[in-house]
Amino acid sequence: FYLAGMMAGKMTKTGIIAEIGGIPNIPSIESTFKAFDAGARAVRPDIQIKKVYAGSFEDQAKAKQATEAVIAQGADFIIHQANNAAQGVFDAAKEKHVYAFGANADQNSNSAGSVIASATIIADPAFLELAKEVQAGTYKGSITAFGMDKGAIDFVINPNLEDKVPADVLKLIVDTKAAIKGGKVDVPKDKF
């Protein structure tokens, strides 16, 4: 999400970007929005960030209406944490000729064609480490964070839209991703 925020902050033409959530006050969602905000502000401190909740993780029409509302306020890059309702975000972005970001899964191939990149979760590293701990008899219940350094999170630019991303932004994303993996950039996140 931090890298998506950086991309949006560098590429916005209006200086306004947006976040569409399903339901407010879910810690994992608020934490990802915090990272998006920080990434955008790292490259453009004066950026305006609109945050709207559709009130549902399932209702695509509500998500579309929420997205249309932020686009009407000038947002030209939108990220979501709306689960199944995300299709409404993508459809509104396509219809209004702005870009959206996929979240949690690689949604770059979405039929709307408006997803410029996706912030993905790759569950395998976490499950493999858990299985090893269980097998070794060392597992203790706890909350463990897995990030880019462990291969559990990635940011994937849509290969069909990569030509829309300026070379300096592509370089910034590659360099910052390496810095995050190497522990040189600490992405803000909430503790759970």
N, C-alpha and C positions, 0 to 999 in steps of 0.2 A: 504494500500500500504506500510505503514511503516513496518508492520509485515511481509509482503511478502519480503521486502528488508532484514529484519533481517534473515528470513529463508534462503534466497538465499546467503546472506553473510556468514552464518554459514555452509551451506552445499556445496557451490561451491568447486569443486575439482581443477578448473583452476584459480580461483581468478578473473574471468571475468564473468559478468552478463550483461543482456541487456534489453532495453526498445524498444518496437515497437509501434510507434504512427501512426495514420492515416494521420493527417495533422498537421503541426507545428503551434505553437503560439496560441493555444486555451487555455485560462487561466485555466480552470478546469482540463485539461489534464496535463498541465505543473505543476500544483500544486500537482497532484497525483504522478507524476514522482519525484518531489522534495521530497515527503514523502518516496518513495521507495529508493531514493539515501540516505537519512538520516538514514533509518533503516539499510541499508547495511553497511554504514560507522560507525554506532554505534557499530557494532560487528566486523567489519574488515576495519579499516581506510585506508588500502592500496588497497582496491578493485578497479578494473577497471570496469567502467560502460559505455557500448556502447549505444547510443541512435540513432535510425534510424526511419525515417518516410517513410511509404509506398506510401504516396501521395494520399491515398484514404481510405475511411471507408468501401468501398464495395468490392474492388478488392482483392479477396483471393490470386490470383496468385502473385500480387505485395507484399502482406504481407508475403507470403511464401518465395519469393526471398529475401526480407529484412531480414527475420529470418535466412535463410540459410547463408546469408552474415555474420551476427554476430556470428553464430555458427562456421563458418569457421575461425573467428578471436578468437575462444576459448570460447565463451559464453556457459555456461551449464545450466543457469536458465534465462528464458525470461518472462517478463511481458508485457502485451499489453494494449493499449488504441486504439483499431482498430475497434471497433464495429463489423459489419458483416464480415469484412475482417479477424477477429481473427482466423477463421478456418484455414487459411493459416499458421498462427503462430503455432497452435496446430499440424497440419499435419507435418510441418517441424521438430518440436520438437520430434514428435514420430519417424519419419524416421531417425533422427540423434541421437536418444537415449539420449535426454536431457529433462529437465523439463520445463513446462510452468505454468504460473499462470493465472487463470481466472480473469476477471475484471468486476465490476459493477453488475454482476449476478453470481449466483452459477453455474459455468461451469465445476464443478468437474466430472460430468457424460458425458462429451463430448466424442464422439465415438473414437477420436484419442487415448484416454487413457494416454495422456501426462500431464494432468493438476494435479499438486500436491496439489494445494489449490486455493481458490478464495477469492478475496477482493470484498465484496458484498455491494450493496446499498439496504436498506430496506426503501421504500418510506412511509410506513404507518405512522410512528411517525410525519413526517413533515406535511402530509395531515391532520392528526387528529388535530394537533395544529392549523393549518390554519383554519380548519372548526370551531374549538372552538372560535377562535378570530372573525371570520365572524359572527357566531351565537351571540356572546356577543356584537357585534358592535364595537369591539376594533381593528379590523384589520387596519393596515397601511402598505402600500406597502414598502417593504424593502428586502434586501438580508439577510437571516438568515442561519447560518451554523448549521447543525445537524451532530453530530458525534457519536462515540461509546457510549458516556455518555448518549445519548438519544435513543440508540437502532437503529439508522439510518444507521450504518455502522458495518460490521462484517468481520471477517476473518475466513474462513471455510476450514479446512484441508480435503482433499479427503479421505474418510474412506477406500477406496480401495488401497490407497498408503501410509496410515499413518504408516505402518510398515517400510517404507523407511526413515522415519524421526527419527533421533536419539532421545533418551529420553531427553537428555539435551536441545535439540532444542524445543521439545514439551513443556517442562517446561518453557523455555524462552518465548515462544509464549503465553502460558497461563498467566504467571506472568506479561508480558508486556501489554497484553490486559487488565488485571485488573488494572494495573497502569494507562493506558490511560483512562479507564472508570472513575477511581478515581481522575483524574486530576493531577497525579503525573508525568506523561510523557506528554510533550507538543510536539505533532507531528507538524513539520513545514508545513505550508500551506500558500498559497497566499491569500491576501484579494481581494475581488471582489467588 
